[in-house]
Amino acid sequence: MTILHPVPKAGCGCDGQDVAKKLITIDAALALIAEHAAAVDGTEDVPLGQALGRVLAKPVTSRGMSPPFDNAAMDGFALASTALQGDGPWTLDVVTRVPAGQTSAVPLFGLQAARIFTGAKVPEGADAVVMQEDVERTGSTIRIDQRPKPGLNIRRAGSEMRAGVTVLDQSRRLDARAIAACAAAGAGSIPARRRLRVALLVTGDEIRAAGAGRADAQIWDINTPMLTALLTQPHLDLVAVEQGLDSRDGLFLQLAEMAACADLVITTGGISVGEEDHVKPALLALGGDIHFSGVALKPGKPVSFGCVRGASWLGLPGNPLSAFVTWQLFGTALVARLTGEAGQAVRRHVVTGAAVSRKAGRCELRPATCTGFDGHGREVVTFDAETHSAQVCALPDRDGLIFLPADCDALPAGALVEFQPFCRT
């Protein structure tokens, strides 16, 4: 007998934990984002060729039938099946030729056929297309041995869509599949929400551009290029990228300028409780509100969310892996709310490829790699034995994040856990 573990309830498992004061659960943080973030105003008409990654502001409806006429599904010969009397074989005269994009002026009568090519309009009088491999041609005649059924190899007008039907609902972010559907519907342009204006402020006097010279106490900047890459998307407009000054007055001025030109201000670092952490005091001095600061997860506990002077604010931790993980979890959800996008990635269950031993207390999000399926058809993931908030070199080989429940200090190999794939960029 094979014993399968029951599927655990969705969630990080930290709802019942005695987490530190002011820390909230992952689900509570996501609920606060949903409560306080709304889609920005403004739409624009975007040519279909430039619409990849944009978010629909209105539904897309078909402007005509698809296909617009009966057409051949393959190369062959169009004929009238009703003209084939008695038992075969039958010999027919080929009286016209119909390439795609042209219309035959010659209707078919009786034992007549038309040479036709894929996508060409079926001539008047024909009700079937016999594929060329099933035909024996001699000069201007063809011979067929099997009687075709009416409608054989014909794509009927309107069989894919009728005029006026909804092809895509609003709030859909367009990928290549959605753009194909828009083109089939005759939409040469789409109504899109305007691009979300985003400003990025990376704090830390110790950071230097990657590859630049470093003094003894300096490190290369990972967050700026990483987050810039994550924010370089068609529905986002990255209006400012700056290194933050490690002083309250300096950050006050930078945050004020960014809030004036952006819908979303993202900061990294400076959000803990140390005497060198000035982001939250500067934000509050600007009259901002902090909806949460501190989430019961690992890595990324200091992550914060609020608003300042009409702009949403997301405070990511300074450690690069923490910043990446919290962006995947909260940043993508916040951007989706602000851009009006629906259909975000849903967590699914996978099984661990190895045993887990960890310290309980906070939900841990550990980067993992999908390696295949076990004998029961369950997806298997592998992962490192520990998570280090500043280490990112393993990320290129990871596919998403597994959620290790807060109340669990050990899991056997083959345990069911939640998995959230990394967002598309």
KEBASE-201103 format. One record per atom (N, C-alpha, C): residue in one letter; x, y, z. Coordinates in pm, whole numbers, plus 50000, padded with zeros to 5 digits. Example, Ala and Ser with C-alpha at 12.3 -4.5 7.8 and 13.67 -1.06 7.14 Angstrom:
# residues 2
A513194943150780;A512304955050780;A513204967050780;S512854977550708;S513674989450714;S512905000350787;
//
This chain:
# residues 425
M500864988150000;M500005000050000;M500895012450000;T500525022249916;T501245034949910;T500485045349990;I501165051850083;I500545062050165;I500985075750115;L500025084150078;L500305097650032;L499955107450141;H500815117350163;H500535127650261;H499385136250214;P498485140650303;P497395149450261;P497925162850214;V497195169150121;V497585182250073;V497345192450183;P498355199950224;P498155209650331;P497325221350286;K496705228050382;K495915239950352;K496815250750294;A496295257950193;A497075268550131;A497445279050235;G498645284550222;G499115294850315;G500465291050370;C501125300750431;C502495298450476;C502575290750606;G501445288950674;G501455281450799;G501835289450920;C501975302650905;C502425310751018;C501285317651089;D500045315351049;D498915322351110;D498805319251259;G499145307151299;G498985303351437;G500245304951520;Q501285310651460;Q502555311751532;Q502595324051620;D503345323251728;D503565334851814;D504735342751758;V504495349451647;V505565356851582;V505845369451660;A507015375251631;A507415387351705;A506405398451684;K506365407451782;K505425418551777;K505605426551649;K504505430451588;K504425438451467;K504645430351340;L505145418251347;L505265410151227;L503895404751190;I503565405451061;I502305399951013;I502585388350919;T501555380650889;T501735369150802;T501835373450656;I502325364450574;I502415367150430;I501045370250373;D500055362150407;D498725364250352;D498125377450400;A498405381350524;A497905394150573;A498565405750499;A499855404450468;A500555414850393;A499975416150252;L499725404850187;L499145405150053;L497735411250055;A496995408550163;A495655414250175;A495725429450190;L496715434550263;L496875448950278;L497255455550147;I498065448950068;I498395454149935;I497125454949850;A496325444349853;A495085444249775;A494125455149823;E494145458049953;E493225467950009;E493635482249973;H494915485149973;H495375498949960;H495905502749821;A496065493149731;A496585496249597;A495465494649495;A495295504649411;A494275504249306;A494915507849173;A494285503549065;A494825505948931;A494905520948902;V495995525048842;V496185539048806;V495225542948695;D494915555948690;D494045561048584;D494835562748455;G494095562948344;G494725565848216;G494805553748125;T494375555448002;T494465544947901;T495035550847773;E495465542347684;E495965546747554;E495755535747452;D495645539747326;D495475530347216;D496865526247167;V497155513347171;V498495508447140;V498435499547016;P499245502246912;P499275493346796;P499605479046838;L498975469446772;L499125455546814;L500585451146812;G501355456146718;G502765452446710;G503595457446826;Q503045466646904;Q503755472047020;Q503065468547151;A502135459047146;A501275456347262;A501765445147352;L502855438547318;L503365427747402;L503615432747544;G503035425847643;G503245429247782;G502345440147836;R501525446247752;R500615456647800;R499355450347861;V498665458047944;V497475453148015;V496235459347951;L495275450947915;L494065455747849;L493225464247944;A492795475947895;A491905484547972;A490435481447943;K490165475247829;K488805471447790;K488865457847721;P487725450947711;P487725438147640;P488025440147491;V488565429747430;V488775429547285;V487665421047223;T486945426847128;T485875419547058;T486245417846912;S485745407346851;S486065404346712;S485355414046619;R486065418546517;R485515428146422;R484975421446296;G484995408646294;G484465401146180;G484595386246206;M484065378246114;M484155363746129;M485585359046107;S485915348046168;S487195341346142;S486945326246135;P487275320146020;P487705326745896;P486555334245831;P486875343945744;P485815352145685;P485065345145570;F485555333745526;F484905326345417;F485295311645429;D484535303045363;D484905288845358;D486215287545284;N487185280445344;N488475279245277;N489055265345296;A489995262045208;A490585248745207;A491545247045325;A491425235645395;A492295232745508;A493625226745463;M493745223145335;M494985217445284;M494995218245133;D496165215745075;D496255215144929;D495505203044877;G494795204944766;G494065193644709;G493165198044597;F491985191744588;F491035194644481;F489645196344542;A489015207844509;A487655210544553;A486675204644454;L485595198844506;L484595192544418;L483265192044490;A482225188044414;A480885186144470;A480685171344498;S480625167644624;S480495153444658;S479165147744610;T478155156344598;T476835151544555;T476805147644408;A477835151844334;A477875148444191;A478445134544167;L478975128244269;L479595115144254;L478515104444269;Q478055099144159;Q476985089344158;Q477555075144152;G476815065744211;G477225051744205;G478485049144283;D479135037844249;D480375034144315;D481565039644239;G482635042744310;G483845047844247;G484605036844175;P485705040544113;P486295053944111;P485545063544017;W485865076744037;W485255086943954;W486375095443890;T486065100043770;T486995108743696;T486365122443681;L487125132843717;L486615146543712;L487555155243630;D486975165243565;D487765174943489;D488195186343579;V489475189843573;V489995201243649;V489815213743563;V488915222843608;V488525234043522;V489065247443570;T489655247943690;T490175260643741;T491225258043847;R491925268543883;R492995267843982;R492815279444079;V492865276544211;V492565286944311;V493695287644415;P494655296744398;P495675298744502;P495085306944618;A495775306644729;A495365314744844;A495435329544808;G494435337144851;G494375351244824;G493655354844696;Q493205344844621;Q492465347244497;Q491095340344503;T490215345244417;T488865339744410;T488645334044271;S488055322244264;S487755316144134;S486475321944078;A486525326143952;A485325331143884;A484565319843816;V485085307643829;V484495296143761;V483775287343861;P482445286943863;P481715277843951;P481845263543902;L481695254043992;L481825239943956;L480445233943933;F480355225743827;F479135218543796;F479475203943773;G478625195143823;G478775180843795;G480145175643830;L480715167843737;L482005161343760;L483155170743723;Q483205181843793;Q484275191543775;Q484985193643909;A486245197343898;A487045199744018;A487895212143999;A488355217744111;A489255229244109;A490515225844186;R491655228444126;R492905227244200;R492925238544302;I493095235244431;I492995245144536;I494135243544635;F494515254744699;F495645254744791;F495185259244930;T495965255545028;T495595258145168;T495265272945190;G494095275545250;G493665289145280;G492885295845169;A492825289745051;A492095295744939;A490595294344958;K489855303944905;K488395303744915;K487835292344831;V486935284644890;V486335273344820;V485415278644711;P485555274044586;P484725279444477;P483265275444491;E482415283144428;E480985280344428;E480735266444368;G479845259044430;G479495245744381;G480245234544448;A481355237644520;A482145227144586;A481715225844732;D481735213544783;D481405211344924;D482415202344994;A483525199344927;A484565190944988;A485885193744918;V486975191244993;V488325192144936;V489015178944962;V489435172344854;V490155159744864;V491655162744861;M492375158044961;M493805161044968;M494525155144847;Q495565161944806;Q496225158244681;Q496835144244686;E497175139644807;E497745126144818;E496735115144786;D495435118444790;D494395108544763;D493855109444622;V494565116544537;V494105118944399;V495165114044301;E494715108044194;E495615104444083;E495295113843967;R496265121943929;R496035131943825;R496675127743694;T495915129543589;T496415127143454;T496005138843367;G496985147443333;G496665159143251;G495675168143322;S494535170343259;S493525179343313;S492395171743381;T492625159143416;T491605151443488;T492215145543614;I491335142243708;I491765135443830;I490875123343852;R491425113843923;R490655101943958;R490685100544110;I489505098044170;I489415095444313;I488685082344334;D489085075144438;D488525061844463;D487515061644578;Q487625071444672;Q486745071644788;Q485845083944782;R484555082044813;R483635093344813;R483885102044937;P484195114944919;P484415123645035;P483095127645100;K483135129845228;K481955134745298;K481825149845277;P480615154945270;P480445169445258;P481155176745374;G481875187245341;G482615194945441;G484025190245464;L484435179245397;L485785173845418;L486835184445387;N487735186745484;N488895195645467;N488505210045430;I487345214345481;I486915228145460;I486765234845596;R487415246345611;R487245254445732;R486105264245706;R485005262545778;R483805270345752;R483945284745804;A483315293845732;A483305307945773;A482715309245913;G483415316646000;G482945318846136;G483105307146229;S483785296546186;S483915284746273;S484805287546393;E485745297046382;E486595300446498;E485935311146583;M485425321646522;M484735332046599;M483765339546510;R482695344446571;R481715352746504;R482005367346532;A481475376246452;A481665390546473;A481025394746606;G481725403146680;G481175408846801;G481385400846928;V481995389146920;V482195381247041;V483435386247115;T483425384647248;T484575388647329;T485675378347317;V486825382947274;V487975374147255;V488865374047379;L489065385947438;L489875387147560;L489185396847654;D489155393347781;D488575402347881;D489585413047921;Q489075424047973;Q489965434448022;Q490805429248138;S491905436048165;S492855432648271;S493795421448233;R493705416848109;R494625406448063;R495945412848020;R497045407448067;R498355411748020;R498695403547897;L499045410547788;L499145404047658;L500485396947640;D500405383947611;D501575376347567;D501375372947419;A502255364847364;A502165361647221;A500865354647187;R500355346247277;R499105339147250;R497935348747244;A497905358347337;A496825368147338;A496895377247216;I498105380847175;I498255389247056;I497785381846932;A498035368846925;A497535360946812;A496005361446807;A495355360346923;A493895360946928;A493395374746885;C494085385346928;C493705398946886;C493795400446735;A494875395446677;A495025396546532;A493935388746460;A493595376946510;A492525369046448;A491195376246457;A491025384446560;A489785391946579;A489765404946499;G490865407946431;G490925420046350;G491275432546428;A491815430946548;A492175442446631;A493585447146594;G493665457846517;G494975463146479;G495615471146589;S494825474946688;S495335481746807;S494485477346925;I494995479747044;I494265475447164;I494205487047265;P493115487547345;P493035497547452;P493815492747574;A494895499647607;A495765495147716;A495775505347829;R495985500347949;R496245509448059;R497595516148036;R497685528548078;R498975535348062;R500045528248142;R501285530348103;R502385523948171;R502525529448314;L502855520548405;L503035524248545;L504395530848562;R504405542848617;R505675550048639;R506305545248769;V507535540348761;V508225534348876;V509545541448899;A509855544149025;A511145549749063;A511835540149160;L513135538349142;L513915528949222;L515015536349297;L515045534449428;L516045540849513;L516765530049594;V518025527949562;V518835517649628;V519755524449728;T519585521349856;T520375528049960;T521625520149995;G522545527150056;G523775520750104;G525025528050059;D525715534650151;D526965541450117;D528065531450080;E527865518850117;E528925508850094;E528905502949955;I527865505449875;I527765498549746;I528455506549635;R529035499349543;R529655504949424;R529175497149302;A529175503549188;A528705497049066;A529475484049042;A528765473948993;A529405460948967;A530605462748875;G531735457248917;G532955458148838;G533825470048872;A533275479748946;A534065491448984;A535025487949097;G535995496549118;G536925494349227;G536225495149362;R536685487149457;R536095486649590;R537145489049698;A536805497349794;A537635498849913;A537365486950005;D538075486550117;D537985474850205;D536565472250256;A535795482650277;A534465480950337;A533345482650235;Q533645481150108;Q532645483350004;Q532305470349931;I531115469949874;I530635458149800;I530055462649667;W529995453049574;W529385456149446;W527845456549459;D527255465349384;D525815467549386;D525105456649305;I524335448449371;I523545438049303;I522115442649282;N521575449849378;N520145453249372;N519775462049254;T520625471949221;T520255480949112;T520115473548979;P521125466148932;P520925459148805;P519865448248813;M519755441348927;M518755430748939;M517335436348930;L517065446549009;L515725452149010;L515425459948882;T516435466348825;T516225473048696;T515805462848590;A516435451148593;A516055440648498;A514615436148522;L514235434448650;L512885430248681;L511855440748643;L512255453348645;L511335464448616;L511335468848471;T512215462948391;T512245466448249;T511225457648177;Q509995462348177;Q508885455048119;Q507985464648041;P507285459647940;P506515468647854;P505455476747926;H504875471448035;H503805478748102;H504325487648215;L505655488448228;L506265496848331;L507145507448266;D507185519148328;D508025530148283;D508955533848398;L510205529548389;L511175531948496;L511695546248480;V511135555348557;V511405569648537;V512625574448612;A513075567048715;A514245571448791;A514905559448858;V516215559148854;V517015549148926;V518155556648993;E518175556449126;E519185564149199;E519745556049315;Q520955559749355;Q521515554449479;Q521135563949592;G520585558449699;G520105566649809;G521225571449899;L521035583149952;L521995588650047;L521685583250186;D522695579050257;D522475573350390;D522345584450495;S521355593150474;S521035603450572;S519545606350560;R518925610050670;R517485612450669;R517135624350579;D517925634950586;D517635646650504;D517795643650355;G518865636350322;G519075632850182;G517965624050127;L517575614050205;L516495605250161;L515165612550155;F514945622050244;F513725630250241;F513585637050105;L514655643250059;L514615650349931;L514435640649814;Q515155629449817;Q515055619849707;Q513665613549701;L513125609649814;L511785603749816;L510735613749770;A510875626349810;A509925636649767;A509935638249616;E511135638649557;E511245640049411;E510655627849340;M510925616049392;M510415603949327;M508905602849339;A508365606249455;A506915605449473;A506195615149381;A506865625949343;A506235635949256;A506165631349110;C507005621749071;C507045617748930;C506655603248907;A506385595549013;A506145581148998;A504845576949064;D504285566049014;D503135559649077;D503575549949187;L504785544749172;L505325534949266;L506785538249294;V507115539749420;V508505541949463;V508975529249533;I510095523849486;I510685511849544;I512015515749606;T512205511849731;T513495513949796;T514065500449838;T515395499849849;T516025487949905;T516925492350019;G516875484650128;G517685487650245;G517115499150327;G517695500950445;G517335512250529;G515975511550594;I515415499150610;I514055498150665;I514025489850793;S515185486450848;S515205479450977;S515105489751089;V515595486251205;V515415495151321;V516745500751371;G517785499651289;G519085504751330;G519185519851316;E520215525651377;E520375540151373;E520795545151236;E521195536051144;E521545539951008;E520415537050909;D519255533350960;D518105530150873;D517165542150871;H517225549950762;H516535562850758;H515335563350664;V515035552650593;V513985553350491;V512625556050553;K512245548250653;K510915549950712;K510765563450783;P511735568050859;P511605581450917;P511455592350810;A512205591150701;A512095601150594;A510715600650529;L510205588550509;L508895587150449;L507805592950539;L507885590250669;L506895595650762;L507005610850770;A508205616250760;A508385630750762;A507735637350641;L507585629950533;L506915634950412;L505395633550421;G504895628650535;G503465626750550;G502985613250498;G503895604050478;G503525590950425;G502875582050530;D502255571550483;D501635561450570;D502335548150547;I502525540550653;I503105527050643;I502015517150681;H501605509050584;H500515499550607;H501015486750674;F502235482750645;F502865472150723;F504365473750713;S505055469350816;S506515469450818;S506975457450900;G507385447250830;G507805434950895;G506815423750870;V507295413150806;V506475401450774;V507175389050827;A506405379750879;A506965367550938;A507405357850830;L508495361250764;L509045352350662;L510565353150664;K511175343550600;K512625342950586;K512945338350445;P513815345750373;P514415358650406;P513455370050374;G513755381950424;G512975393650387;G512085399250495;K512335396050620;K511455400450730;K511175415450733;P512145424350702;P511865438750715;P510945444550607;V510565437050504;V509815442450391;V508635450950439;S508425462250371;S507425471950415;S506635477250296;F505445482350327;F504555487650222;F503785499450277;G503645509750195;G502875521350235;G502615530650119;C502445543350148;C502235553150043;C502825566450087;V503185574549988;V503775587450018;V503385597249908;R502665607749945;R502295618349854;R501665613249724;G500745603949737;G500005598849621;G500635587249551;A501855583649587;A502535572249526;A502555560449624;S502445548449570;S502645536649654;S504135535049683;W504445529149797;W505845526749835;W506025512249876;L507075506149822;L507455492649861;L508895493149908;G509105489750037;G510445489450093;G510975475150097;L511955472350013;L512565459150009;L513805458750097;P514145447150152;P515385446050230;P516605448750143;G517715451850209;G518935454850135;G519695442650087;N519595431450159;N520285419350113;N519685414649980;P520515411449882;P519995409049746;P518995397549735;L519265386149797;L518295375249786;L516995378949856;S517085385849969;S515875390450037;S515085399949948;A515785408949880;A515105418249790;A514435410749675;F515125400949620;F514565393249509;F513335385349553;V513435378549667;V512325370349715;V511105378949747;T511325389949816;T510175398349853;T509595405549732;W510415408349632;W509845413749507;W508945403449441;Q509415391049433;Q508615380649371;Q507275378849444;L507315380049575;L506115377449653;L505205389549661;F505755401149694;F504935413049717;F505015423149602;G506185424649542;G506325434349433;G505455430949314;T505455418349275;T504635414449159;T503155416149189;A502745413149313;A501335414949350;A500975429749349;L501865438349396;L501595452649399;L501515458449259;V502445454749173;V502405459649035;V501125455048964;A500725442648990;A499485437748928;A498295446148972;R498225449649098;R497125458049145;R497175471849080;L498345477849073;L498465491449021;L498235492148870;T498515481248799;T498305481048653;T496965474948615;G496215470248713;G494915464248683;G495005450548622;E496135443848638;E496315430648576;E495635419748658;A494995410648588;A494385399048652;A495175386548614;G494885375548683;G495465362748644;G496905360848684;Q497235364848806;Q498595362748855;Q498905347848875;A500195344848879;A500625331048898;A500055325449028;V499585313149023;V498995306649139;V499995296449193;R500075295849323;R500935285749384;R500395271849356;R501295262449346;R500885248549328;R501675239849423;H501275227549436;H501965218549527;H503015210249453;V504145208649517;V505235200349467;V505715191649584;V506615182349555;V507185174249663;V508675176749671;T509185176149793;T510595178749817;T511445166949771;G512555170049703;G513455159549658;G514435154949763;A514455161849876;A515345158149986;A514675162350117;A515185157050229;A514645160850360;A515045175250392;V514245181550476;V514475195450517;V514635195850669;S515665202850712;S515855205350855;S516105220350872;R515305226950954;R515385241450967;R514875245851104;K515055258751134;K514545264351257;K513125269351232;A512195264851311;A510805269151297;A510635283351350;G509475289351316;G509165302651368;G508665312251263;R509285311951144;R508835320251033;R508705311650909;C507755315150823;C507655308250695;C508915311150614;E509545300750563;E510765302550485;E510475300450336;L510915309950257;L510795308850113;L512165305350057;R512285293350004;R513585288449960;R513575286449809;P514515292549736;P514595290349592;P514765275549560;A514045270849458;A514035256549426;A514025254749276;T514445242649235;T514505238849094;T513575227149068;C512755228148966;C511885217148926;C512705207048847;T512715194648893;T513575184448831;T512825173348760;G511505173348766;G510735162648701;G509595157948789;F509205145548769;F508055140048840;F508415126548901;D507775123649016;D508025110749079;D507085100149023;G507125088249079;G506325077149028;G504845079049043;H504425088849124;H502995091749143;H502545103649059;G503445108548972;G503095119848887;G503195133248956;R503835133849073;R503965146449146;R505265153349107;E505195166449094;E506375174149056;E507365174549173;V508645172549141;V509695171949242;V510585184249229;V510985189849344;V511905201249344;V513125198049429;T514245203949390;T515465203349471;T515825217449514;F516675218549616;F516975231649675;F518225230249760;D518795241749797;D519955241749886;D519525238350029;A520485233950107;A520195230050245;A519885242050334;E520365253950294;E520145266050372;E519885277750278;T519245288050332;T519025300350258;T519875311450318;H520635318250232;H521485329250276;H520995341950208;S520595351750286;S519885363350232;S520725372050139;A522045370550142;A522895378850057;A523455371249936;Q523125358649922;Q523735350449816;Q522745347949702;V523165351649580;V522265350649464;V522845342349349;C524035336949365;C524675330149252;C523945317549208;A523115311649294;A522365299649256;A521055302949185;L520645315749184;L519335319349129;L519145315448982;P520175316548896;P519935312948756;P519435298748734;D519705289848829;D519275275948815;D517965272948889;R517345283048945;R516115280949023;R514895284948942;D513795278148967;D512545280648893;D511495287948974;G511625288149104;G510625294549188;G510955292749334;L509955295249418;L510135294849563;L509245284249625;I509805276249716;I508975267349796;I508705274149930;F507525271049986;F507105276750113;F507255266050221;L508175268250314;L508365259050424;L507595264450544;P506585257150593;P505685262550695;P506415267150820;A505875277650881;A506505283650998;A506585274151116;D505605265351131;D505545256651248;D506305243651230;C507065242551123;C507705229751090;C509225231351092;D509905222851172;D511365223351173;D512005212051093;A511205202751045;A511735191750965;A510655186350872;L511065182850752;L510185176550654;L510935164950590;P510265153750565;P510945142650499;P511025144950349;A511875137750283;A511875137750136;A510515132750089;G509975139249986;G508665135549936;G507525142950003;A507815152750090;A506765160450156;A506155170450058;L504845172650072;L504155182449989;L504375196550044;V504785205649957;V504955219649994;V504395228349882;E504105240849916;E503655250249814;E504835255449734;F504575258749607;F505615263549516;F505035275049435;Q505765286149429;Q505355297449345;Q506425299849242;P506115298349113;P507125300649010;P507535315249004;F508755317748960;F509215331548945;F508375338348839;C508175351448856;C507365359048762;C508075360048628;R507265361748523;R507825363948391;R508325378248382;T509315380648296;T509835393948278;T509835397248130;
//
